[in-house]
């Protein structure tokens, strides 16, 4: 049972803000919107309206989440660290660096259940009553009302508090656990017990979902591979979801499957006699996130059931490099194996790990030859809703030219810098 420690109450008196310079994109593991229950709305800067939140969304600074009534939203911010909002709560991502995350709670109820933190990792929580800096594992609950902000710490939790100017604080022994505290404790206990962790390693999000939705096999060629359970006939990776624009990572894949995080941001996909399997590869000390691990092809380059010109893509195969379409100058458009500890494969041949590979050297991707593995959509449909059944059925592999650098698809026009008013009526 959690040991109750302390409740700190901050009485409102004013406002305060803060921020930090954005680091290089490849060093960031963005928070995952991992679980939703009930009405939860989502808004990203530039959007004209609130929209229903979607699981597996990678959150970026500026994103806002609103739970309504009995709605619940869960963010995974570490392999054993979770933030949950419940019942008429406004939660926003303010900033993120490689070793810190800053959230803002406008009102409502939020729990940070931090079973572990990365060395040097810090969670900053901004509220109308002040700032809390959480730099050690523990259980933290923040309740924000119109009059006061309370922080309850349990399980050896400790917070550095900064009051807003003119505010005053009060410390009391915490009350006993309520139903929501008990639910949070039980849920985290379940999430951190994962059989898949032995194959994926620490630092990858969404590992517990793999236990429930697939099975592992160990093969001589690929090592441990994971096969999704119940995939429909003809399914291929990166065909059930949508592309969304991320201010840091550019075009980012959001899959609709409950397990659709780890296999689409880490590892590679292999086809085993017509059955798709996800291969995480050898364990790495620090996994690195990618917005997707696909090869894009320049339009038209393929015959399909959709009107050319096309934007097409396919899942990267075993050992193949990614050609980043995101990131700083000097990183984008250069073949890289970041986050991959397996062999380096170029044009179906293993190359030395020290070999210098140029974008122009890459001509072949193994999964292009798998039936219905290549997806193609017109540019005006790319990033505008879920991908429908638009897969290429007749591919002339000699005409598929890998795209290099930023995708030639127009990003969304900048729109609102603040979410629409009357939030509760617009979100659902």
Buried (B, 14 or more C-beta within 10 A) or exposed (E): EBEBBBBBBBBBBEEBEEEEEBBEBBEBBBBBBBBBEEBBBBBBBBBEEBBEBBBBBBBBBBBBBBBBEEBBBBBBBBBBBBBBBBBBBBBBBBBBBEEBBBBBBBBBBBBBBBBBBBEEBBBBBBBBBBBBBBBBBBBBBBBBEEEBBBBBBBBEBBBEBBBBEEBEBEEEEBEEBEEBBEBBBEBBEEBBEBEBBEBBBBBBBBBBBBBEBBEBEEEEEBBBBBBBEEBEEEBBBBBBBBBBBBBBBBBBBBBEBBBBBBBBBBBBBBBBEEEBBBBBBEBBEEBBBBBBBBBBBBBBBBBBEBEEBBBBBBBBBBBBBBBBBBBEEEBBBBBBBEBBBBBBBBEBEEBEEEEEBEBEEBEBBBBBBBEBBBBBBBBEBBBBEEBEEBBBEEBEEEEBEBBBEBBEBEBEEEEEEEBBEEBBEBBE
